[in-house]
Amino acid sequence: MNKEDVLNEFRDAGALLEGHFILSSGLHSSKYLQCALALSDPLRAERLSKALSQKITDEIKEKIDIVVSPAMGGLIIGHEVARSLKVPFIFLERVNGIFELRRGFSIKSKSNCLLVEDIVTTGLSSNESIDVIIDNGGKVIGEACLIDRSCGKADLNTNLVSLTSFDIPTFDSDNIPDDLINIPAIKPGSRNLT
């Protein structure tokens, strides 16, 4: 699956949104990739996860013991990638703003963990997740995502395998362009849900 194939999956699902968005990182953007919409169709989720799983097996040579994803964004793609790789899946949840393992999930000591997310922009959630995996005895052997919005610029504590990269400019709140400043901003992500 090439870049245009991936973006067409998002377009066909109505998941490539345009407007004024505040990302979970706090940055502003004129486009937002709503993975929940793209993955709401099980057949589309299967196509995307199989393509990502193939890329993972091509690029990560270590045995994967378990897939770990941060909730909410990584739940569907993480589960589907784990299914495709035929390994267990667990997820992290934010409690008072901090990721942790809940629901009886655990990581066996020295397990080779693959972190799977939907989108990587700054790497903040990724690195928080990596810290939790390590703190719980796991070894992070890599990360995978559908789309790398950073185009390789995210400061990650592991190697990243992405199905594709998509450069969508982001702006801090002091540098929002004039064409975006007059559009009401919305926060479409799940990080600040209460």
C-alpha positions in Angstrom: 0.0 0.0 0.0 1.6 3.3 -1.1 1.0 6.8 0.4 -1.8 7.6 -2.0 -3.6 4.3 -1.2 -3.4 5.1 2.5 -4.6 8.7 2.1 -7.4 7.5 -0.2 -8.6 5.1 2.5 -8.8 8.1 4.8 -10.6 10.2 2.2 -13.1 7.5 1.3 -13.9 7.2 5.0 -14.3 11.0 5.4 -11.4 10.8 7.9 -9.2 13.5 6.4 -10.8 16.6 7.9 -10.2 20.2 7.1 -10.7 23.2 9.4 -8.9 24.5 12.5 -7.9 21.8 14.9 -6.0 21.8 18.2 -4.0 18.6 18.4 -3.3 16.6 21.6 0.2 18.1 21.5 -1.4 21.6 21.8 -0.3 22.5 18.3 -2.8 23.9 15.7 -3.4 22.4 12.3 -5.6 23.0 9.2 -6.0 19.2 8.7 -6.9 16.4 11.0 -6.7 12.6 10.4 -9.6 11.0 12.3 -8.4 7.4 12.5 -11.5 6.4 14.4 -13.5 7.1 11.3 -11.0 5.4 9.0 -11.0 2.3 11.2 -14.7 2.1 11.9 -15.1 0.0 8.8 -13.7 -3.5 9.7 -12.7 -4.2 6.1 -10.7 -0.9 5.8 -9.2 -1.6 9.3 -8.1 -5.0 8.1 -6.6 -3.7 4.9 -4.6 -1.0 6.7 -3.5 -3.3 9.5 -2.4 -6.0 7.1 -0.3 -3.5 5.1 1.2 -2.1 8.3 1.9 -5.6 9.7 3.7 -6.5 6.5 5.9 -3.4 6.8 6.6 -4.3 10.5 7.7 -7.9 9.6 9.9 -6.5 6.8 11.6 -3.9 9.1 11.6 -5.4 12.6 13.6 -8.6 12.8 13.3 -9.3 16.5 10.5 -11.6 17.7 7.5 -9.6 18.9 5.9 -11.0 22.1 3.1 -8.4 22.6 1.6 -5.3 21.0 0.9 -2.4 23.3 -1.1 0.7 22.3 -2.1 3.9 24.1 -5.9 4.4 24.4 -7.9 5.8 22.7 -6.3 6.3 19.3 -4.2 3.1 19.2 -6.9 0.7 20.3 -8.3 -0.5 17.0 -5.1 -0.4 14.9 -3.1 -2.0 17.8 -5.6 -4.8 18.1 -5.7 -5.4 14.4 -1.9 -5.4 14.0 -1.7 -7.9 17.0 -4.2 -10.1 15.3 -2.3 -10.0 12.0 1.0 -10.8 13.8 -0.7 -13.4 15.9 0.5 -12.0 19.3 -1.4 -10.7 22.4 -2.5 -7.2 22.7 -2.9 -4.8 25.7 -3.4 -1.1 26.0 -2.5 1.8 28.2 -5.1 4.2 29.7 -4.7 7.7 31.0 -5.5 8.1 34.7 -5.3 11.7 35.9 -3.4 12.5 32.7 -0.8 9.8 33.1 -0.6 6.5 31.1 -0.8 3.3 33.1 -1.7 -0.4 32.7 -5.1 -1.2 34.1 -7.8 -4.0 33.7 -5.4 -6.7 34.9 -3.0 -6.2 32.0 0.7 -6.9 32.7 3.9 -7.3 30.8 6.1 -10.3 31.4 9.6 -9.3 32.3 11.9 -8.7 29.3 9.0 -9.3 26.8 9.7 -7.8 23.4 7.0 -5.1 23.0 5.9 -3.4 19.9 4.2 0.0 20.5 1.4 0.6 17.9 -0.3 4.0 17.5 -2.6 5.4 14.9 -0.8 8.7 14.3 2.6 10.1 15.4 3.0 13.9 15.4 5.5 15.0 18.1 6.2 11.6 19.8 5.0 12.8 23.2 2.4 10.0 23.7 4.9 7.5 22.2 7.6 8.3 24.7 5.1 8.4 27.6 4.0 4.9 26.5 7.5 3.6 26.1 8.3 4.7 29.7 5.3 2.8 31.0 6.3 -0.3 29.1 9.9 -0.2 30.4 8.7 0.6 33.9 6.6 -2.6 33.7 9.5 -4.8 32.7 9.0 -4.8 28.9 11.6 -4.2 26.2 10.5 -1.8 23.4 11.8 -3.2 20.1 10.1 -0.6 18.0 7.0 1.4 17.3 4.6 1.3 14.4 1.9 3.7 13.2 -0.4 4.2 10.3 0.7 7.8 9.5 3.8 9.6 10.7 2.8 13.3 10.6 6.3 14.3 11.7 7.8 12.8 8.6 10.6 11.3 10.6 11.2 14.4 12.8 9.5 13.1 16.0 12.0 12.7 18.8 11.2 9.1 19.7 13.0 6.7 22.1 12.8 3.9 19.5 12.7 3.3 15.8 9.4 4.0 14.0 7.8 2.0 11.2 5.0 3.9 9.5 2.6 2.9 6.7 3.2 6.4 5.3 4.2 9.9 6.2 2.0 12.9 5.6 3.4 16.4 6.2 0.6 18.6 7.6 2.0 21.9 8.9 1.4 22.6 12.6 1.6 25.9 14.4 2.0 26.9 18.0 -0.6 29.2 19.5 1.6 32.3 18.9 2.1 31.6 15.2 -1.3 30.6 13.8 -1.6 31.8 10.2 -4.2 34.5 9.3 -6.3 32.1 7.2 -6.7 29.8 10.2 -7.0 32.3 13.1 -10.6 33.3 12.2 -11.8 29.7 12.0 -13.1 28.4 15.4 -10.7 25.8 16.7 -11.9 22.4 17.8 -10.1 19.6 19.8 -11.0 16.4 18.0 -8.7 14.0 20.0 -9.3 12.0 23.1 -6.5 13.2 25.4 -8.5 15.7 27.4 -11.7 13.7 27.7 -13.1 13.7 31.2 
